Amino acid sequence: MIAVILIIASATAGLGFVYGVTVLQFLINGVVVGSIYVVGATGLSLIFGIRKFANFAHGELMAFGAYMAWVVNTIWLLDILAGFVFAILTTALLAMALELFVFRKLADKGPVSALVASIGITIFLQNLISLMFGTSDQVYNLRVALNYVLLQDSNGVGVLFINPIKGVATLVVAAALILFLHLLLTRTTLGKAMRATADNPDLARASGIQTRNVVLWTWAIGGAMAAIAGVLLGIVQVIRPAMGFNVLLFLFAAVIIGGLGSPYGAMLGGLIVGIAGDLSTAFLAWLGRPGVLGLEQPQAYSQAAAFAILILVLLFRPNGLAGGRGVAIRAQGRWLRFPRLPWRSRGA
Amino acid sequence: MTDVPSLLLELANFLVPASIFAVMALGLNVQWGYTGLFNAGVAGFWAIGAYTAAIVMTPFSPANPQYPGHLGGFSQSFLLAAVAAMALAGLAGLLIALPTLRLRADYFAIATLALAEIIRLVLTNAEHWTGGPHSIIQIPRPFDVLTTNPGLSDASMAALAVLLVVLAYFAIEYITASPFGRVLRGIREDEEATLALGKNVTSYRLQAFVLGCVFMGLAGAVFASYQRFVNPEQFDPLATFTIYVMVILGGSANNRGVIVGAFLFYSFDWVSVRLKDYLPPTIGEKVPYLRLMIIGVLLVLLIIYRPEGIFREKKRTHTPVT
């Protein structure tokens, strides 16, 4: 954790020598995008924790939510807040339907069957959205807000900006959701039942927890968070059918960095992925300068930065940054590394 | 030269893509069907094969000033291009698999998907090497030196593609029926037990993965040569998922099954593309989405109700030694 902050701080400082104070703008944008990843990734992580498979359809849940809010906002001409509510309700219902009609039937067939099914759902939903709403980019009907100027240079020209809707509101919503999720997981019966089911479903069932209902509720909450992340992403960027799938790998990166199935880790991971994406844009732009490397179209590779982090974390800390080094067993002259011993459950 | 009848031409243009998919499905069958490796980066290895072949075969970068050009100018034969494509795809598979293969199935899927996306990003953006979104164009076909007749060119391509499917089938059938294949199935069923029997599981998985990637590279070489151009957008994750539908539809770990799966699936594709021309435009424009929605539902239904596919894996019983 401290190491992560140190790395981000030193990267910012290093780039600061090249760009001066503007590098902080990348950091701000990174935190805003990262907070959206946090919301998406915590939902994904909740579902992973309880169903133990990588849900490729989570991006499509986000896109579905974004389009539901778009329908309310630009077709029914209601406020975006009404759009949020409608998106949350419909996407939560959709997520519950997925559990009822697909994933419940695959519960005892191992993680890969469910993963393949989620790919099928991804293809279905993405094309359903394209069919119903078209493939062109859409935007929400929002009140236009001027950027807040955070810092001015000596001539009074703004250097650092943040938009009250696209920046501040996004951060506030994300922070509120994290608080909500924390309270849910620690203070409510449902939250405790969710953690117990994620930790050991058999034991949870033996203790009298209705694990089927708990799983269903987890899907609803995960879907609701996906919808919120999708609407926020639609506000900050644009709404298009592939919007969710395009950020899906970032969400996986966030979830894995934080440790699979750990919602708190996913929050940290989301911020890291968001900041890394934007800081790497600055770094790559520097690499693209003629004297340095002369890389072609350097910004395009900023996506690759998050993937590179994902792969590095998978290789060296498969249990996530927060989850320790895992276990290594020496067999046949080589080290086999396991995320953690399967029979030792993580403390709650 | 007489003209080749149009029906035959249509058939050729059906057979080539279907065969390319069949070769890829066979390659994936080694990885996923027999060894249980969920490679979500099939499109990446396919792309490496296609771009390698394109760069090896193209005569020169076209002189159009708008065109950024690409690596190339080697104008080598298809045979050499195919070998290079297979070698490079295999090498890429080795380099990717070395660090990632020991990951759990779902981590491995995410890692390979990310790597395939990185490959696509590089192909799109390294314009001076790959032509980027402008595609590599004017890729020759293997029999261009013999005939300039487009009909005969298609027909010869179809013959070559079908021949490659047959060769790939026998090669993979031979490998998977051997003791080597038995170890692969052992790893799929119970990794620890296979390890306990003294088999070097990591090495076997690595070999199976590289073998599969080699066939994907071969499919890429045929693909590039067949359509005479390659574009990075053709190698998106949907391409990977399509191959999975073929393998699961036909029957994982059944080589004849996955070929049938590839041909069946491609006929559905082919019909839906032709169907578009016969429907009024308002419905016709929706066909591509409906087609993919059906594919998605099909994948879900298959995995729930018939995970073994149309053809089950052949039961291999061994009489105990007395």
Boltz contact constraints between the chains, C-beta under 6 A:
constraints:
  - contact:
      token1: [A, 54]
      token2: [B, 106]
      max_distance: 6.0
  - contact:
      token1: [A, 102]
      token2: [B, 300]
      max_distance: 6.0
  - contact:
      token1: [A, 105]
      token2: [B, 304]
      max_distance: 6.0
  - contact:
      token1: [A, 111]
      token2: [B, 106]
      max_distance: 6.0
  - contact:
      token1: [A, 112]
      token2: [B, 38]
      max_distance: 6.0
  - contact:
      token1: [A, 112]
      token2: [B, 105]
      max_distance: 6.0
  - contact:
      token1: [A, 113]
      token2: [B, 303]
      max_distance: 6.0
  - contact:
      token1: [A, 115]
      token2: [B, 106]
      max_distance: 6.0
  - contact:
      token1: [A, 116]
      token2: [B, 303]
      max_distance: 6.0
  - contact:
      token1: [A, 117]
      token2: [B, 300]
      max_distance: 6.0
  - contact:
      token1: [A, 117]
      token2: [B, 303]
      max_distance: 6.0
  - contact:
      token1: [A, 119]
      token2: [B, 241]
      max_distance: 6.0
  - contact:
      token1: [A, 120]
      token2: [B, 296]
      max_distance: 6.0
  - contact:
      token1: [A, 120]
      token2: [B, 299]
      max_distance: 6.0
  - contact:
      token1: [A, 120]
      token2: [B, 300]
      max_distance: 6.0
  - contact:
      token1: [A, 123]
      token2: [B, 292]
      max_distance: 6.0
  - contact:
      token1: [A, 123]
      token2: [B, 295]
      max_distance: 6.0
  - contact:
      token1: [A, 123]
      token2: [B, 296]
      max_distance: 6.0
  - contact:
      token1: [A, 124]
      token2: [B, 293]
      max_distance: 6.0
  - contact:
      token1: [A, 124]
      token2: [B, 296]
      max_distance: 6.0
  - contact:
      token1: [A, 124]
      token2: [B, 297]
      max_distance: 6.0
  - contact:
      token1: [A, 127]
      token2: [B, 289]
      max_distance: 6.0
  - contact:
      token1: [A, 127]
      token2: [B, 292]
      max_distance: 6.0
  - contact:
      token1: [A, 127]
      token2: [B, 293]
      max_distance: 6.0
  - contact:
      token1: [A, 128]
      token2: [B, 293]
      max_distance: 6.0
  - contact:
      token1: [A, 130]
      token2: [B, 289]
      max_distance: 6.0
  - contact:
      token1: [A, 131]
      token2: [B, 286]
      max_distance: 6.0
  - contact:
      token1: [A, 131]
      token2: [B, 289]
      max_distance: 6.0
  - contact:
      token1: [A, 249]
      token2: [B, 114]
      max_distance: 6.0
  - contact:
      token1: [A, 252]
      token2: [B, 110]
      max_distance: 6.0
  - contact:
      token1: [A, 296]
      token2: [B, 127]
      max_distance: 6.0
  - contact:
      token1: [A, 297]
      token2: [B, 125]
      max_distance: 6.0
  - contact:
      token1: [A, 300]
      token2: [B, 125]
      max_distance: 6.0
  - contact:
      token1: [A, 304]
      token2: [B, 118]
      max_distance: 6.0
  - contact:
      token1: [A, 304]
      token2: [B, 121]
      max_distance: 6.0
  - contact:
      token1: [A, 307]
      token2: [B, 114]
      max_distance: 6.0
  - contact:
      token1: [A, 307]
      token2: [B, 118]
      max_distance: 6.0
  - contact:
      token1: [A, 310]
      token2: [B, 114]
      max_distance: 6.0
  - contact:
      token1: [A, 311]
      token2: [B, 111]
      max_distance: 6.0
  - contact:
      token1: [A, 314]
      token2: [B, 103]
      max_distance: 6.0
  - contact:
      token1: [A, 314]
      token2: [B, 107]
      max_distance: 6.0
  - contact:
      token1: [A, 314]
      token2: [B, 111]
      max_distance: 6.0
  - contact:
      token1: [A, 315]
      token2: [B, 99]
      max_distance: 6.0
